[in-house]
Amino acid sequence: MNYEVELETSPGRDQTEESLVVTHPDGGSERFRLHEYERVYAIAGLYEEVVQRRLQCASPSKLAELLVRCAGAGVSNPAIWRSSTSVPATASWGRSFARAGS
């Protein structure tokens, strides 16, 4: 990592307002919102550093775990994952995931 990252933490901020400052080796810095994905991904390793390491977000691994469970429960139609009424009773975790993703 050839830059420094500082998360701006202010109480009461909405998730869409989370921001950070990246300081480059030349001393230049830029401030932007965490959810400006095009900018975040443009800096190698920044997403992983901030979201996965510092904020300890585990969404990718949780999603993979849910997909494995769906496959194990015999859910072969991806459309079923979005509908809380058609998720098999054996996959109760799917109902909460479907609601969160709606």
C-alpha positions as semicolon CSV with decimal commas, in nm:
position;residue;x (nm);y (nm);z (nm)
1;M;0,000;0,000;0,000
2;N;0,165;0,320;-0,115
3;Y;-0,083;0,559;0,044
4;E;-0,229;0,638;0,384
5;V;-0,599;0,618;0,464
6;E;-0,787;0,804;0,732
7;L;-1,152;0,733;0,801
8;E;-1,359;1,031;0,899
9;T;-1,569;0,932;1,196
10;S;-1,848;1,164;1,300
11;P;-2,132;1,041;1,517
12;G;-2,477;1,040;1,361
13;R;-2,361;1,008;1,002
14;D;-2,572;0,809;0,763
15;Q;-2,400;0,507;0,604
16;T;-2,405;0,682;0,264
17;E;-2,211;0,973;0,415
18;E;-1,912;0,771;0,539
19;S;-1,600;0,930;0,401
20;L;-1,226;0,889;0,399
21;V;-0,911;1,076;0,307
22;V;-0,638;0,911;0,104
23;T;-0,292;1,070;0,123
24;H;-0,058;0,977;-0,159
25;P;0,324;0,952;-0,136
26;D;0,363;1,291;-0,308
27;G;0,167;1,452;-0,022
28;G;-0,146;1,509;-0,223
29;S;-0,469;1,395;-0,071
30;E;-0,824;1,337;-0,180
31;R;-1,144;1,308;0,021
32;F;-1,440;1,108;-0,096
33;R;-1,735;0,906;0,023
34;L;-1,683;0,536;0,085
35;H;-1,973;0,454;-0,144
36;E;-1,814;0,623;-0,445
37;Y;-1,716;0,276;-0,563
38;E;-1,559;0,380;-0,892
39;R;-1,311;0,600;-0,705
40;V;-1,255;0,349;-0,424
41;Y;-1,178;0,065;-0,666
42;A;-0,950;0,291;-0,872
43;I;-0,696;0,284;-0,587
44;A;-0,545;-0,064;-0,561
45;G;-0,629;-0,235;-0,231
46;L;-0,827;0,057;-0,088
47;Y;-1,160;-0,128;-0,068
48;E;-1,000;-0,424;0,106
49;E;-0,811;-0,200;0,349
50;V;-1,109;0,010;0,452
51;V;-1,411;-0,217;0,419
52;Q;-1,267;-0,556;0,500
53;R;-0,983;-0,476;0,740
54;R;-1,078;-0,159;0,921
55;L;-1,458;-0,181;0,915
56;Q;-1,446;-0,562;0,932
57;C;-1,726;-0,603;0,680
58;A;-1,769;-0,968;0,590
59;S;-2,036;-0,937;0,319
60;P;-1,846;-1,134;0,053
61;S;-1,788;-1,433;0,280
62;K;-2,143;-1,415;0,417
63;L;-2,286;-1,411;0,064
64;A;-2,072;-1,710;-0,032
65;E;-2,194;-1,893;0,280
66;L;-2,556;-1,821;0,187
67;L;-2,503;-1,946;-0,168
68;V;-2,354;-2,270;-0,039
69;R;-2,649;-2,313;0,197
70;C;-2,896;-2,252;-0,088
71;A;-2,724;-2,513;-0,298
72;G;-2,725;-2,755;-0,004
73;A;-3,095;-2,691;0,056
74;G;-3,170;-2,778;-0,306
75;V;-3,256;-2,423;-0,411
76;S;-3,172;-2,432;-0,779
77;N;-3,375;-2,135;-0,900
78;P;-3,199;-1,804;-0,815
79;A;-3,531;-1,618;-0,844
80;I;-3,647;-1,793;-0,529
81;W;-3,380;-1,609;-0,326
82;R;-3,559;-1,277;-0,374
83;S;-3,903;-1,395;-0,270
84;S;-3,959;-1,431;0,102
85;T;-4,281;-1,625;0,037
86;S;-4,128;-1,895;-0,180
87;V;-3,813;-1,978;0,014
88;P;-3,826;-2,338;0,137
89;A;-3,904;-2,377;0,508
90;T;-3,571;-2,556;0,552
91;A;-3,394;-2,238;0,447
92;S;-3,526;-1,990;0,704
93;W;-3,204;-1,787;0,675
94;G;-3,307;-1,718;0,315
95;R;-3,616;-1,527;0,420
96;S;-3,418;-1,273;0,619
97;F;-3,163;-1,243;0,341
98;A;-3,440;-1,190;0,084
99;R;-3,594;-0,913;0,293
100;A;-3,261;-0,739;0,342
101;G;-3,186;-0,757;-0,029
102;S;-3,528;-0,635;-0,143
